[in-house]
Amino acid sequence: MSDKYAVPNKLPGKTVSVLKHRKRRIQQDQSVIEQKRTDRIKRIRNARTHHKFRRAESFVMGYLKAERTSKRIRQAILRTNITEQSAKAAAETNPRLLLVMRHAGKKIFDKTTTEIFKTLHMGQRHNAVFLENSKENQLLLRVIEPFVVYGFPTLSTIRELLFKKGFARIDGKKTAIQSNTMVEEQLGDKGIICLEDIIHEIYTVGPNFAAVKEFLCSFMLSSPRDGWKKKVSVSFKRGGEYGDRGNGINDLVARCL
């Protein structure tokens, strides 16, 4: 028989490395992620610089909404003594802590309302912050009440928010809370060395509550599961969504996490 059809008893000359293939796949995946990030940044930049055509009616509606909001604020101040009512509301409600979530107003044309939201670090919809139940904060909430829902959070709600949506503001940058070492570096001089200390300080509205608020960023929540079940433009006391809902804020936040 001829050696023409004999099978050579040799291994292939080119060795196959599994690690090399894995490294190549990882590099390809990273390049795809980087490309997507670059495209997204470019798309956002182009959207900001691109001037869309706007009809005259849209400007008119903006002025009408701003005038309607400012008129509502003036009427609330003139018809009733809003300062005394705010102090009474803060005194009658026993819990000292409030959880406030902005649920409406994608575009707010009233300057006073916009400045209040900037002061409270609630620049976007579904932002949530903790506030002390004081007369001053009750006064602010009465001004922006049609755009927010608020109530008294429980300890479990505070813990869920911090563990799932908690971010810190370090050197002006939003950073995920990854360890207790990060907390100790920023708040160790105030006796706060771990995340549980932050939870205790928030729940009890302790002496370092303001420092903890400055350390934490506002929470970015999602839309509630199954959507808003009632009218968003009607107050909670009248069967709607916005305004004070007491302990019911915990159920709403659980649907937003």
C-alpha positions, 0 to 999 in steps of 0.5 A: 500500500502506498504511503500516499494515503497514510495518516501522519502520526503528528500533532498540529504544529500550531498550539491553541491557547485557551487563555489567549482566546479568552483574553481576546474575547475580553478585549473585544467586549471591552471595546464594544462597551467603550464604543457604546459609551462614546456613541452615547456621549456623542449623542447626548452632546449633539442633542444639547447643541442641536436647536429644535424648532419650537412652535410659538404655542409652546412658548405661550404654554410655558408662560401660562404654566409659570403664571398659573404656578406663581398665582397658586403660590400667591393665593396660598400665602395671601388666603391663609397664614402659611407660616403658622400652618407650617409650624402647626403641621410640624408640631402635630406630626410626631415623626421628625423625619420626612422622605420627599420624592419629586414625582411630577414636573419634568419641565417647571417654568416657575422660577420660585419652584425651580430654585426650591428644587435646586436648594433641595437637590431635586433637579429631576423627577423621581429624585428623593431626599430626607428632610427634617420635619421643621417649620421651614421645610413644611413651608417649602413643601407647601409651595412645591406640594403639587410636584412632590409626595412625602411622608414618614419613612420607616427604618427598613425603608431608609436601609433599603434606599441606602443599600440599593440607591445610595451614592456619596458626594466625594470631591464634587463627584457622585460615587457609589458607597462601596465600603465603610472605609469611605464613610470613615474617611469622610465622616470619621471626625463626627463619629460616623464610621459605617453605613449603620451609623448613617442609618441611625443618624438619619432615622433619629435626625441626630446632631450630624444630620446636615453633614450626612445629607451633604455626604449623600446624593439625592436618591434616583428612584424609578417609576412605580411598578404598575404606574400611578394608580390615581390622578397625579394632579390631585392631592392624596387627601382628595383621592389623588397622588401628590402631597402628604401621605404619612406612612403610605410613602413606604409602600410607594418607595417599595414599588419604586425600588 
